[in-house]
Amino acid sequence: MLQLGSLRLKSNLFLSPLAGYTNLPFRLTIRELGGLDLATTDLVNARSLIEKNPKAFKLIETSPADQPLAVQLFGSVPEEMRDAALYLESVGVASVDINMGCPVRKVCRVGGGSAMMTETDRTAALVKGMVDAVKIPVTAKMRLGWDDQNITAPDLAKALEGVGIAAIFVHGRTREQGFSGRVNLAGIRSVVKAVNIPVIGNGDVTTPEAAQVMFQETGCAGVSIGRGAFYNPWIFLQTRDLIDHGKTPEEPAFSERIRVMCRHFDLMLEVFGESHGCRMFRKVAPWYSKRFGPANLFNKRVVTISSRAGFVSLLDDYIKWRQPFVDETGGLKPAYQPAPMIASFMEEPESTQREAIPVPKGPVEVW
Ligand SMILES: Cc1cc2nc3c(=O)[nH]c(=O)nc-3n(C[C@H](O)[C@H](O)[C@H](O)COP(=O)(O)O)c2cc1C
């Protein structure tokens, strides 16, 4: 389906790294639904990893069902990046991704993240050190450039291809854009045209149709989905169905949404323990509820859960509370159905229909 260096993948759809979210429980939940092959961890500081920092180790925690796995590294010291890649290879990680798109000041200040995009030669040398050291594929994830006047991704991609990078993931926005404005499909296409290795497009894909448009308009070899997977963990399977079999996706039933959310919750508790798992789930659950229709009671209470029993009792109460909004067949009455999702690059230029996809609050909001 897609060859990534020495790695043969069954799907050309990828999960984008979302710091604080793309942990083992989330990856397992999505993998069980199908359509996804290579998934990635949150970004991991290369130095912390070689210093065996427990927090870095928790970020790369995996299991046999969580394969093949990519780990995303950030850092700017070539030896540290190389040694971290060697370590990851030695523990069976399938590929290593390098963060070149992170606009967070803490990461850019030390020369990692999108700062890498402004220094092609230095970055190519760092990547070469990693590629030469390991047999597993090394990939890079970047934005289009620093700002509209500096669209450096095509040149950087070419330079990295020259030192043996296996693929490029590109978020179709500049650093200056942050998360606002439209994803620039022409920008992604210019990266595709610049190289002969797989380019994976990314940004604002919230529906299978949007993934299809990204493939068609950019010629990319794969599509990577981040926030769209929060709303719709079935998006990988549905996109496969649409692309491979022309099958129009159906909205999953409410009961199925609840089943998957509970599975995610249980995995969270298994991996992080009841107390910490519940606290972490407080910021995850509101993403599921965005597609529940009326969810006032759920949203208010879920941010206080601290035990499994509390979560189960909240669900019972919520399902009763939601009854008046539901018809005889169990579906939401039309007036209460959430608006369809529209990707930024699918809307009419003048459209006022689309709300920007929310960016989760907290220290991660500067991504
Ligand atoms: C909360 C959050 C955390 C993110 N963390 C990372 C990260 O660790 N590494 C990275 O390369 N990109 C990160 N990103 C960027 C995403 O991987 C992706 O490029 C971006 O969200 C656009 O894709 P989407 O519209 O499908 O979400 C993050 C984005 C968000 C919203």
The ligand as a MOL file (V3000), in Angstrom:
LIG
                    3D

  0  0  0     0  0            999 V3000
M  V30 BEGIN CTAB
M  V30 COUNTS 31 33 0 0 0
M  V30 BEGIN ATOM
M  V30 1 C -2.9380 19.6330 20.8720 0
M  V30 2 C -1.9840 19.4710 19.7330 0
M  V30 3 C -0.7670 18.8650 19.9350 0
M  V30 4 C 0.1380 18.6980 18.8800 0
M  V30 5 N 1.3170 18.0660 19.1010 0
M  V30 6 C 2.1900 17.8600 18.0650 0
M  V30 7 C 3.4120 17.1560 18.2560 0
M  V30 8 O 3.7160 16.6530 19.3320 0
M  V30 9 N 4.2430 17.0250 17.1870 0
M  V30 10 C 3.9250 17.5370 15.9440 0
M  V30 11 O 4.7010 17.3740 14.9950 0
M  V30 12 N 2.7550 18.1620 15.7360 0
M  V30 13 C 1.8770 18.3450 16.7560 0
M  V30 14 N 0.6930 18.9720 16.5290 0
M  V30 15 C 0.3070 19.2940 15.1330 0
M  V30 16 C -0.4980 18.1440 14.5290 0
M  V30 17 O 0.2480 16.9520 14.4150 0
M  V30 18 C -1.0280 18.4840 13.1230 0
M  V30 19 O 0.0550 18.8000 12.2840 0
M  V30 20 C -1.9860 19.6840 13.1550 0
M  V30 21 O -2.8790 19.5910 14.2530 0
M  V30 22 C -2.7960 19.7760 11.8550 0
M  V30 23 O -3.4760 18.5670 11.6010 0
M  V30 24 P -5.0280 18.3160 12.0240 0
M  V30 25 O -5.8190 19.4720 11.4810 0
M  V30 26 O -5.3550 17.0000 11.3700 0
M  V30 27 O -5.0840 18.2800 13.5200 0
M  V30 28 C -0.1970 19.1640 17.5800 0
M  V30 29 C -1.4380 19.7830 17.3830 0
M  V30 30 C -2.3290 19.9470 18.4320 0
M  V30 31 C -3.6690 20.5860 18.1760 0
M  V30 END ATOM
M  V30 BEGIN BOND
M  V30 1 1 1 2
M  V30 2 1 2 3
M  V30 3 2 2 30
M  V30 4 2 3 4
M  V30 5 1 4 5
M  V30 6 1 4 28
M  V30 7 2 5 6
M  V30 8 1 6 7
M  V30 9 1 6 13
M  V30 10 2 7 8
M  V30 11 1 7 9
M  V30 12 1 9 10
M  V30 13 2 10 11
M  V30 14 1 10 12
M  V30 15 2 12 13
M  V30 16 1 13 14
M  V30 17 1 14 15
M  V30 18 1 14 28
M  V30 19 1 15 16
M  V30 20 1 16 17
M  V30 21 1 16 18
M  V30 22 1 18 19
M  V30 23 1 18 20
M  V30 24 1 20 21
M  V30 25 1 20 22
M  V30 26 1 22 23
M  V30 27 1 23 24
M  V30 28 2 24 25
M  V30 29 1 24 26
M  V30 30 1 24 27
M  V30 31 2 28 29
M  V30 32 1 29 30
M  V30 33 1 30 31
M  V30 END BOND
M  V30 END CTAB
M  END
